[in-house]
Amino acid sequence: MIKLNSKTTVKLNKKKIYKICKLKNIEWKYGINSQIEWFKKNIKFKDIHNLFWINDNLCGYTCLRKRTYYTKNKKNYYLLFDTLIIDKFLRGKGNGSLIMNFNNYIIKKSKLLSFLVCKKDSISFYKKHGWIKINKKNFLLKDYNYHSQYGMIFNEKF
């Protein structure tokens, strides 16, 4: 049975966090302990975790991290789209589109702008799902080296 659900960090138990870190380690092989430490250090209580389950197996995951930005000295919020991963055995079967449609639904429901950074070869996938590529001159990330990557936004005018 396929199930998609969305939970804030506060509502994740240790078992689910371990499953997320284990799934992430398939793509980014830093080791489970390193993944868990990264999670503890970088994920905040109100961040949103979109989970794609087949039976009791976590097969896909996205994190939407609630962050702030400033325009004309006004504080605003956005969702940093972080970590889209599908189990390597389930790729190329429409599962990426399934979780992306769910992500877009959650973003629209939040009534916030969402921003992501990706490599050139991922741009067409995100465009297919309604994301818009933005000019590198139009954004600045102070704590992330993104020079070989591209920025994209979604839900700009909710």
Phi and psi in degrees as a GROMACS rama.xvg file:
@    title "Ramachandran Plot"
@    xaxis  label "Phi"
@    yaxis  label "Psi"
@TYPE xy
-89.9829  136.024  ILE-2
-143.907  135.558  LYS-3
-116.827  132.142  LEU-4
-144.714  162.106  ASN-5
-127.726  129.902  SER-6
-138.046  145.798  LYS-7
-79.5587  163.017  THR-8
-55.3803  -39.9164  THR-9
-57.8775  -29.7842  VAL-10
-93.5239  6.68115  LYS-11
-93.783  132.204  LEU-12
-89.9185  173.249  ASN-13
-60.9734  -35.3426  LYS-14
-63.8588  -42.9341  LYS-15
-68.9008  -39.8262  LYS-16
-62.582  -40.7566  ILE-17
-61.7476  -43.3148  TYR-18
-63.28  -38.6752  LYS-19
-62.2331  -48.0571  ILE-20
-64.2781  -36.6305  CYS-21
-66.1662  -42.9301  LYS-22
-64.6303  -44.7313  LEU-23
-61.0888  -33.4546  LYS-24
-68.7427  -16.7154  ASN-25
-63.266  -40.8085  ILE-26
-90.1089  -44.8831  GLU-27
-112.719  94.7628  TRP-28
-82.7109  72.7896  LYS-29
-102.751  -5.53884  TYR-30
97.1428  148.456  GLY-31
-59.875  -44.6762  ILE-32
-61.2781  -39.4954  ASN-33
-65.5586  -40.9747  SER-34
-61.7896  -43.2752  GLN-35
-64.7059  -42.7476  ILE-36
-62.9017  -42.0502  GLU-37
-60.616  -44.0404  TRP-38
-58.1866  -49.8706  PHE-39
-61.1315  -37.7006  LYS-40
-78.0935  -36.1471  LYS-41
-108.97  -16.9914  ASN-42
-96.242  132.094  ILE-43
-102.452  164.909  LYS-44
-58.7162  -35.0546  PHE-45
-94.7259  3.96774  LYS-46
-64.0858  150.53  ASP-47
-106.255  133.811  ILE-48
-117.888  116.022  HIS-49
-97.6883  121.967  ASN-50
-116.897  133.349  LEU-51
-113.93  114.39  PHE-52
-112.709  141.451  TRP-53
-121.078  114.46  ILE-54
56.3873  -122.991  ASN-55
-103.461  12.9426  ASP-56
-98.1248  126.095  ASN-57
-75.8362  116.672  LEU-58
-114.944  -11.5057  CYS-59
-156.315  153.799  GLY-60
-157.397  142.138  TYR-61
-141.946  143.4  THR-62
-115.478  131.208  CYS-63
-111.422  106.487  LEU-64
-94.8588  117.562  ARG-65
-73.2385  120.09  LYS-66
-134.639  173.016  ARG-67
-114.625  153.03  THR-68
-143.723  163.806  TYR-69
-124.145  135.928  TYR-70
-131.673  127.271  THR-71
49.9694  44.853  LYS-72
62.5867  18.0692  ASN-73
-106.295  131.562  LYS-74
-79.9671  129.238  LYS-75
-130.349  163.324  ASN-76
-116.572  151.503  TYR-77
-147.219  168.264  TYR-78
-107.242  118.035  LEU-79
-81.1772  113.561  LEU-80
-76.606  115.731  PHE-81
-131.295  134.868  ASP-82
63.6479  83.0788  THR-83
-99.0547  119.554  LEU-84
-140.787  138.473  ILE-85
-123.148  137.685  ILE-86
-48.8961  134.321  ASP-87
-58.8308  -24.5933  LYS-88
-81.7999  -9.51045  PHE-89
-112.548  6.46332  LEU-90
-76.8449  153.721  ARG-91
76.2816  15.6617  GLY-92
-123.025  17.6159  LYS-93
88.1305  -0.892033  GLY-94
-70.5446  -31.4433  ASN-95
-62.9603  -42.1925  GLY-96
-66.8052  -36.7847  SER-97
-59.8819  -50.313  LEU-98
-71.7847  -31.7587  ILE-99
-65.4349  -41.1714  MET-100
-62.4807  -38.5953  ASN-101
-65.862  -44.467  PHE-102
-57.0683  -46.8846  ASN-103
-62.199  -38.7209  ASN-104
-61.0884  -46.5034  TYR-105
-64.5432  -40.4366  ILE-106
-63.7993  -46.6277  ILE-107
-61.7552  -41.3982  LYS-108
-61.7378  -33.2122  LYS-109
-74.1808  -18.6525  SER-110
59.9783  34.9563  LYS-111
-120.94  154.287  LEU-112
-69.7685  147.319  LEU-113
-124.474  145.227  SER-114
-132.912  140.929  PHE-115
-139.108  160.508  LEU-116
-120.267  130.217  VAL-117
-143.348  168.978  CYS-118
-83.2808  161.501  LYS-119
-55.7728  -38.686  LYS-120
-71.9085  -7.26809  ASP-121
-99.6715  -10.6466  SER-122
-56.8276  -46.3997  ILE-123
-63.5448  -35.2606  SER-124
-61.8262  -47.929  PHE-125
-69.0462  -38.1873  TYR-126
-60.2622  -39.5784  LYS-127
-59.2637  -23.8167  LYS-128
-105.744  20.707  HIS-129
90.0325  6.38995  GLY-130
-83.1069  151.115  TRP-131
-118.814  128.627  ILE-132
-73.3234  137.155  LYS-133
-116.232  153.764  ILE-134
-67.1405  136.275  ASN-135
-58.772  -24.995  LYS-136
-73.0744  -14.7261  LYS-137
-94.3273  2.52626  ASN-138
-146.786  153.098  PHE-139
-139.214  122.584  LEU-140
-107.288  118.054  LEU-141
-78.2084  -22.9127  LYS-142
-118.933  27.0457  ASP-143
-150.508  131.232  TYR-144
-87.7759  105.059  ASN-145
-121.018  14.9971  TYR-146
-59.7087  -28.537  HIS-147
-96.8855  12.3732  SER-148
-124.343  177.449  GLN-149
-126.293  148.094  TYR-150
-99.54  144.528  GLY-151
-139.808  151.028  MET-152
-127.921  158.46  ILE-153
-144.025  146.226  PHE-154
67.2452  36.6773  ASN-155
-59.9418  -37.0016  GLU-156
-119.282  29.9791  LYS-157
